[in-house]
Amino acid sequence: MDDLIYNYMALLEAILSTEEVLPDLILHKYGLLELSPRELRELEAMEMKRLYKEKWTYKQIAEKFDMTDSGVYRRMKGFRGDCE
């Protein structure tokens, strides 16, 4: 029954969140999706690029991901996804 609670919490967060977030990040947050460290970094880089395109500054993105400005820049630069 506990797993069902996490499913509902993830769904609730996805629906009611004031911010747009990649669903995989929400599922990972509640332990419903296992990601390797590399997969997690790639998802975060995709989210960072999306936020940057929405006119977020590196500083704002860094605060959201608990990183430095330069760390965000390096992560985005190192990611070769289709979000460019």
VOGU-3710 file (C-alpha; in Angstrom, 3 decimals, decimal comma):
1> mddliynyma> 0,000/0,000/0,000  2,914/2,376/0,653  3,957/2,266/-3,007  0,491/3,455/-3,957  0,939/6,528/-1,762  4,143/7,422/-3,628  2,360/6,971/-6,937  -0,381/9,363/-5,853  2,136/11,876/-4,488  4,079/11,863/-7,764
11> lleailstee> 0,879/12,304/-9,751  -0,291/15,082/-7,442  3,018/16,917/-7,747  3,004/16,584/-11,528  -0,526/17,987/-11,766  -0,430/20,723/-9,134  3,137/21,928/-9,470  3,403/25,588/-10,394  6,615/24,738/-12,245  6,916/22,604/-15,312
21> vlpdlilhky> 9,162/19,623/-14,507  10,204/16,552/-16,478  8,042/13,612/-15,297  11,070/11,325/-14,972  12,573/13,650/-12,358  9,370/13,506/-10,301  9,215/9,707/-10,555  12,869/9,476/-9,499  12,236/11,809/-6,540  9,626/9,396/-5,136
31> gllelsprel> 11,688/6,288/-5,869  9,383/5,084/-8,636  12,060/5,219/-11,329  15,613/4,036/-10,872  18,212/6,011/-12,771  21,939/5,540/-13,017  24,012/8,564/-11,990  24,695/9,261/-15,664  21,011/9,083/-16,600  20,166/11,433/-13,730
41> releamemkr> 22,825/13,947/-14,847  21,474/13,816/-18,409  17,901/14,416/-17,227  19,055/17,299/-15,067  20,995/18,776/-17,991  17,875/18,550/-20,171  15,869/20,320/-17,473  18,573/22,978/-17,090  18,574/23,666/-20,831  14,795/23,893/-20,844
51> lykekwtykq> 14,852/26,415/-18,001  17,606/28,411/-19,697  15,487/28,628/-22,852  12,678/29,992/-20,678  14,987/32,884/-19,746  16,139/31,598/-16,350  19,607/32,811/-15,383  22,447/30,439/-14,514  22,157/31,664/-10,919  18,432/30,779/-10,729
61> iaekfdmtds> 19,053/27,351/-12,231  21,981/26,775/-9,859  19,781/27,554/-6,852  17,109/25,122/-8,049  19,637/22,283/-8,467  21,802/23,242/-5,477  24,849/23,796/-7,673  27,163/26,649/-8,583  26,612/28,844/-11,638  29,713/27,416/-13,280
71> gvyrrmkgfr> 28,588/23,860/-12,479  25,314/24,465/-14,287  27,152/25,941/-17,269  29,535/22,963/-17,468  26,725/20,414/-17,102  24,694/22,067/-19,880  27,729/22,455/-22,132  28,744/18,812/-21,650  25,284/17,486/-22,508  24,781/16,667/-26,178
81> gdce> 21,014/16,133/-26,192  18,406/17,212/-28,689  17,347/20,222/-26,552  19,698/22,658/-28,251
//
